[in-house]
Amino acid sequence: MSESLVSILVPFKNTETFIRECVESIICQTYQNWEAIFIDDNSDDSSFKIVDHIAQQDKRIKLYKNNNSGIISALQTAYSYSQGVYITRMDSDDVMTSIRLETMVNNLKKYGKNHLAVGKVKYFRADGLSDGFARYEQWLNTLTQTGSNYSEIYKECVIPSPCWMLHRDDFEACDGFNPNRYPEDYDLAFRFYKADYTCIPCDKVLLYWRDYSTRTSRTHIHYAENSFLDLKVLYFLDLNYDASRPLAIWGAGAKGKTLAKILIEEKIPFYWICDNPKKIGKHIYDQKLLNFDYLTELKNPQSIVTVANNDAQTEIKTYFETQNMRPILDYFFFC
């Protein structure tokens, strides 16, 4: 029985410094039945020439120009050329571990459709990683180890864009790359969640994730923090918000204020609580800030937490547990 074809979709723009290493990591996969579809999104460096040269030697590598411009358009173009039974994405500045495709395909064959293959990641940077990235890596890998990624989906994107794979039918069923909504990787993760695709636990590092100061996710307006919050609210209201229950925002910092403004614009009623004595009793946007224990006076509330401090989050989570409140049902951490 022949191995199933995997389509690897790789949009790129001006990544001449890194793209050769990316291509070589694909060629060196232990699983060899793949096609890598590279889409040049209007590069003005030598990226296209580098891929074109390698493609002349390996016909599994296919190279095209983007039909339009932008990463979503590039992904749509890549998918239009794909023929694989399984679909995965790769970023042109990252590196696959040699067992990535084999591990993901084996997991999908074992568990079948309506499952999402994921893998652990390892960040690297030429001048060393910040503590923030190290914490993010640890947090993400802890979720991936148990396949519990969705349990904290409102914090950050829990499915790394260059490290997932699923059956083609499932990809199309959740509308693939069709929505023109940024950040596109986080939006897709939410649609995996909405489709109820189970994340397959994985204890192996399958992606070396490169960080550098000019990476698109660091510089483009589409990946600004306000875009993330808008997306979180969009899916929360669609998937988890229960209008029959009172809603509370916990926290009155910058993110809490932005969230409050969004909910006011959406005409979603809410209570605003915090544990900062300097803010309790004050009014912001004509909304009075209440002490956090006001939650006990609400009947079966839902809570969105916008407090970023890790120690404070631990205390808040403990408080919710004492109230027999459950994550992704009764409370949601938005940071």
ABEGO torsion letter per residue (X at the ends): XBBBBBBBBBBBBGAAAAAAAAAAAAAABABABBBBBBBBBGBABAAAAAAAAAAAABAABBBBBBABBEAAAAAAAAAAABABABBBBBBAABBBBAAAAAAAAAAAAAAEBGBBBBBBBBBBBAAEBBAAAAAAAAAAAAAAAAGAAAAAAAABBABBAABBBBBAAAAAAAGEAABBBOBAAAAAAAAAAAAGBBBBBBABBABBBBBBAABAAAABAAABAAAAAAAAAAAAAAAABBAABBBBBBEABAAAAAAAAAAAAAGBBBBBBBABAAABGBBBGGBBBBBAAAAAABBGBBBBBABABAAAAAAAAAAAAAAGBBBGAABBBAX
